[in-house]
Amino acid sequence: MRWSFPIGRLLGSELRVHATFLILLAYVGGSAYSFGGLDAALVNVAYVLALFACVIAHEYGHALTARRFGIPTPDITLLPIGGVARLMRIPEKPGQEVLVALAGPAVNVVIFFVLWITAGLSFEAAPLTGGMTFADLPRELATLNLILAAFNMIPAFPMDGGRVLRATLAMVTDRVKATRIAAGVGQVLAVGFGIYGFYIGSFIYPLIAVFIFMAARAEARDVRLRAMAKTETAGNVMATGFKALGTSLTLEQAREAFDRERVAEFPVVDSASRRITGLLARKQLDDQYHTLGAQAPITRVMATNVPVVKDATPLAHVLRLLNSAPAVAVTDATGEVAGYISHRTVMDRLGR
């Protein structure tokens, strides 16, 4: 994730902290200090750090269970709203996904029982007000771990409960449809979180709501893309009937073409060979227009390295090429260029 930095490695995964987490610590420490002085600030910062240690343990529950199924977890990132374990892939077998999803909350339940037995419970915490001491921390953490386990089991995909819902649905329908249903449920609940947060005057619930809403949409799209990659070919996804720019055009002429056609990108065709040799996006043009000048050739701005595939090429191979290329040219059985595929054409196809 952007704005995150590593703090070490543990059990085969890199631990990372997002910069905004430090802002949260500063906010908690500053607010507590204003109410109860230095002691209150220290207690509350320790409270947050201990809570997020439990969050990290939760994420390792997911990571270590996924490892049992041959799925590595390169890193775990700590955010102000929780943690994210970046699994290389989500198990496609529903039973495995259920176990991976339940492993995180199960860790919180274990921590809850250990702290409950040794320290008891407390529902009287007053964070940030100076009303909490170091002696209260074990009891407060016991309560919070119980809340974390319960909260994560809310069926708001892609939270743990939502993943259990998706895996359960996948037992009776296909994975794409199961994901679409679970994501829809998650987005509806996210809107509810947001409204509730505004109602009680808390910024945490709207923040969580935005995260759930965007993550649900992104993962639903990712699952659909993976399904497409297994069944579609380049010819099914390529953009056809497109207008292209010639390599002899200037930036000024390209700008006029963008204004006229109202598109976000143009393939660039070599004037001699009639082959697609590059891709020019409107943003690339605007970024370099004043630096290079209106009369500079578009070849100085366009993204190059456009591989060529046949229209029968599996989409999975095309997607791998797009990891390092701006676009992929597609030829028909006669060798003539029939279309092209870029990140944008793939996303447009997903949006249909």
C-alpha positions in Angstrom: 0.0 0.0 0.0 1.1 3.5 -0.6 2.3 5.5 2.4 3.2 2.4 4.3 6.7 1.4 5.5 8.1 -1.9 6.8 8.9 -2.4 10.5 10.2 -6.0 10.3 9.3 -9.6 9.5 7.4 -12.1 11.5 6.5 -15.7 10.7 7.4 -15.3 7.0 5.4 -12.1 6.4 6.6 -8.5 6.3 5.0 -6.2 8.9 4.1 -2.8 7.5 2.6 0.3 9.1 0.6 2.9 7.2 1.6 6.5 7.8 -1.9 7.4 8.8 -1.7 5.0 11.8 0.9 7.4 13.3 -1.6 10.2 12.9 -4.1 8.1 14.9 -1.5 7.6 17.7 -0.8 11.3 17.8 -4.5 12.1 17.9 -5.2 9.6 20.7 -2.1 10.8 22.7 -3.0 14.5 22.2 -6.6 14.1 23.1 -5.9 12.1 26.3 -3.2 14.6 27.3 -5.7 17.5 27.0 -8.1 15.7 29.4 -5.8 14.0 31.9 -2.2 15.0 31.3 0.9 12.9 30.5 -0.2 9.8 32.4 -3.5 9.7 30.5 -1.7 10.1 27.2 0.7 7.2 28.0 -2.1 4.9 29.1 -4.2 5.6 26.0 -1.3 5.2 23.6 -0.4 1.9 25.2 -4.1 1.0 25.0 -4.1 1.6 21.2 -0.8 -0.2 20.6 -2.0 -3.2 22.6 -5.3 -3.2 20.7 -3.4 -3.2 17.4 -1.1 -6.0 18.6 -4.3 -8.0 18.9 -5.3 -6.9 15.4 -1.9 -8.1 14.0 -2.5 -11.5 15.8 -5.9 -11.6 14.1 -4.3 -11.1 10.7 -1.7 -13.8 11.4 -4.6 -16.1 12.1 -5.7 -15.6 8.5 -2.1 -15.8 7.1 -1.1 -18.9 8.9 -4.3 -20.8 8.0 -4.0 -19.7 4.4 -0.4 -21.0 4.5 -1.8 -24.5 5.4 -3.5 -24.4 1.9 -0.3 -23.3 0.1 -1.2 -19.6 0.0 1.6 -17.2 1.1 1.0 -13.8 2.7 3.8 -11.4 1.6 2.9 -8.7 4.0 0.5 -7.5 6.7 -0.3 -3.7 6.9 -1.5 -1.9 10.0 -4.1 0.8 9.2 -6.0 3.2 11.5 -9.1 1.1 11.0 -7.5 -2.3 11.4 -5.1 -4.6 9.6 -4.9 -6.1 6.1 -3.2 -9.4 5.4 -2.3 -9.5 1.7 -2.9 -13.1 0.7 -1.5 -13.9 -2.7 -4.9 -15.3 -3.6 -8.2 -16.2 -1.8 -8.9 -19.9 -1.6 -11.4 -20.8 -4.3 -12.7 -23.9 -2.4 -15.5 -22.7 -0.2 -14.5 -24.9 2.8 -11.0 -23.5 2.7 -12.2 -19.9 2.5 -14.5 -20.4 5.5 -11.6 -21.7 7.6 -9.3 -18.8 6.6 -12.0 -16.3 7.3 -12.8 -17.8 10.7 -9.2 -18.0 11.8 -8.9 -14.3 12.5 -11.9 -13.9 14.8 -10.9 -17.2 16.4 -7.6 -15.6 17.5 -9.5 -12.8 19.1 -11.8 -15.2 20.9 -8.7 -17.0 22.3 -7.2 -13.7 23.5 -10.5 -12.8 25.1 -10.7 -16.0 27.1 -7.1 -15.8 28.2 -7.5 -12.2 29.4 -11.0 -12.9 30.9 -9.7 -15.8 33.0 -6.6 -13.9 34.2 -8.0 -10.3 34.5 -11.8 -10.3 34.1 -13.9 -8.0 32.0 -14.7 -4.3 32.1 -17.3 -2.3 30.3 -16.5 1.0 32.0 -13.5 2.2 30.0 -13.2 5.9 29.4 -10.5 6.2 26.8 -9.1 9.7 26.2 -10.7 11.1 29.3 -8.0 10.2 31.8 -10.3 7.7 33.5 -8.3 4.6 32.5 -5.1 3.3 34.2 -2.5 0.7 33.2 -4.2 -1.7 35.6 -7.4 -1.5 33.6 -5.7 -2.5 30.3 -6.0 -6.3 30.5 -9.8 -6.1 31.3 -10.4 -3.5 28.6 -8.5 -5.5 26.0 -10.5 -8.6 26.9 -13.7 -6.8 26.2 -12.3 -5.3 23.0 -11.2 -8.7 21.6 -14.7 -10.0 22.2 -16.1 -6.9 20.3 -13.5 -7.4 17.5 -14.5 -11.0 17.0 -18.2 -10.1 16.9 -17.7 -7.1 14.6 -15.6 -9.0 12.1 -18.3 -11.6 11.8 -20.9 -9.1 10.5 -21.7 -10.3 7.0 -20.3 -7.2 5.3 -18.1 -8.5 2.5 -15.1 -8.4 2.4 -14.9 -8.6 6.2 -14.6 -12.0 7.7 -18.3 -12.6 8.1 -18.8 -11.5 4.5 -16.3 -14.0 3.3 -18.1 -16.7 5.2 -21.3 -15.6 3.5 -19.6 -15.6 0.1 -18.1 -19.1 0.7 -21.5 -20.4 1.8 -23.2 -19.0 -1.2 -20.5 -20.5 -3.5 -21.5 -23.9 -2.3 -24.9 -23.5 -4.1 -24.0 -21.2 -6.9 -21.0 -20.1 -9.0 -18.3 -18.0 -7.3 -18.9 -14.8 -9.4 -22.6 -14.7 -8.5 -21.8 -15.5 -4.9 -19.3 -12.7 -4.7 -21.7 -10.3 -6.4 -24.4 -11.1 -3.8 -22.0 -10.9 -0.8 -20.5 -7.6 -2.1 -24.0 -6.1 -2.5 -24.9 -7.1 1.1 -21.6 -5.6 2.3 -22.2 -2.3 0.4 -25.7 -2.0 1.9 -24.3 -2.6 5.4 -21.5 -0.1 4.7 -24.0 2.6 3.9 -25.7 1.8 7.2 -22.4 2.1 9.0 -21.9 5.5 7.4 -25.3 6.8 8.3 -25.0 5.5 11.9 -21.6 7.2 12.2 -22.9 10.5 11.1 -25.8 10.1 13.4 -23.7 9.6 16.5 -21.0 12.0 15.4 -18.2 9.5 15.0 -15.7 9.6 12.1 -14.7 6.0 12.6 -17.9 4.4 11.3 -18.0 6.4 8.0 -14.3 5.6 7.5 -15.0 1.9 7.9 -18.0 2.3 5.6 -15.9 3.8 2.8 -13.3 1.0 3.2 -15.9 -1.8 3.1 -17.8 -0.2 0.2 -14.7 0.3 -2.0 -13.1 -3.0 -1.1 -16.3 -5.0 -1.8 -16.6 -3.4 -5.2 -12.9 -4.0 -6.0 -13.0 -7.6 -4.9 -16.2 -8.3 -6.8 -14.5 -6.9 -9.9 -11.4 -8.9 -9.3 -13.3 -12.2 -9.0 -15.2 -11.5 -12.2 -11.9 -10.6 -13.9 -10.3 -13.9 -12.8 -13.4 -15.8 -14.1 -13.1 -13.9 -17.5 -9.4 -14.8 -17.7 -10.2 -18.5 -17.6 -12.9 -18.4 -20.3 -12.4 -15.4 -22.6 -10.0 -14.8 -25.5 -8.3 -11.6 -26.7 -10.8 -11.4 -29.6 -13.8 -11.3 -27.1 -12.4 -8.4 -25.1 -10.4 -6.2 -27.6 -11.6 -2.8 -28.6 -12.6 -2.7 -32.3 -13.7 0.0 -34.7 -11.3 2.4 -32.9 -9.7 5.6 -34.1 -6.0 5.8 -33.9 -3.3 8.5 -34.1 -0.4 8.3 -36.6 3.2 8.5 -35.3 3.8 11.7 -37.4 1.3 13.8 -35.4 2.3 16.5 -33.0 1.1 17.0 -29.5 -1.2 19.9 -30.7 -2.8 17.7 -33.3 -3.2 14.9 -30.7 -4.9 17.4 -28.3 -7.3 18.4 -31.0 -8.1 14.7 -31.6 -8.8 14.2 -27.9 -11.0 17.2 -27.7 -12.9 16.1 -30.8 -13.4 12.4 -30.0 -13.8 12.7 -26.2 -11.9 9.6 -25.4 -9.4 8.9 -22.6 -6.7 7.1 -24.8 -5.7 6.5 -28.4 -3.7 3.7 -29.9 -0.8 5.0 -32.0 -0.3 3.4 -35.4 3.0 3.5 -37.3 2.4 5.4 -40.5 4.4 3.0 -42.6 3.7 -0.5 -41.2 0.1 0.3 -39.9 1.0 -1.6 -36.8 0.0 -0.4 -33.3 3.3 0.8 -31.7 2.1 2.8 -28.7 -0.7 4.1 -26.6 -1.3 7.7 -25.8 -3.5 8.7 -22.8 -4.9 12.1 -22.3 -3.2 12.5 -19.0 0.2 11.7 -20.5 -0.4 14.4 -23.1 -1.5 17.0 -20.6 1.5 16.2 -18.3 4.0 16.8 -21.1 2.3 19.3 -23.4 3.8 22.5 -21.9 7.2 20.9 -21.1 7.8 19.6 -24.7 5.8 22.1 -26.6 2.9 21.9 -29.0 5.0 20.8 -32.0 6.7 17.9 -30.3 5.9 14.5 -31.9 3.6 12.2 -30.0 6.2 9.5 -30.2 8.1 11.4 -27.3 5.1 11.0 -25.0 3.3 7.8 -25.9 3.8 4.6 -24.0 5.6 2.1 -26.1 6.3 -1.7 -26.0 3.1 -3.0 -27.4 3.2 -6.8 -27.8 1.1 -8.5 -30.5 -1.2 -11.5 -29.9 -3.6 -13.4 -32.0 -7.4 -13.0 -31.4 -7.6 -16.6 -30.1 -5.0 -15.9 -27.3 -6.4 -16.6 -23.8 -7.2 -13.5 -21.9 -5.2 -14.8 -19.0 -2.0 -14.4 -21.1 -3.0 -10.9 -22.2 -3.5 -9.8 -18.6 0.0 -11.0 -17.8 1.4 -9.0 -20.7 -0.5 -5.9 -19.5 1.5 -6.1 -16.3 4.4 -4.6 -18.2 2.9 -3.1 -21.3 0.5 -0.2 -21.9 -1.6 -2.2 -24.4 -1.7 -5.4 -26.4 -2.4 -5.3 -30.2 -4.6 -8.1 -31.4 -4.4 -9.6 -34.9 -6.9 -11.7 -36.8 -6.2 -15.0 -38.7 -4.7 -13.1 -41.7 -2.2 -11.2 -39.5 -4.0 -7.8 -39.8 -4.6 -5.7 -36.7 -8.2 -6.3 -35.6 -8.2 -4.4 -32.3 -6.3 -3.7 -29.1 -6.6 -4.3 -25.4 -5.5 -1.9 -22.6 -6.3 -1.7 -18.9 -9.1 0.6 -19.8 -10.7 -1.8 -22.3 -10.6 -4.6 -19.7 -12.2 -2.4 -17.1 -14.9 -1.2 -19.6 -15.7 -4.9 -20.3 -16.0 -5.6 -16.5 -18.4 -2.6 -16.2 -20.9 -4.0 -18.7 
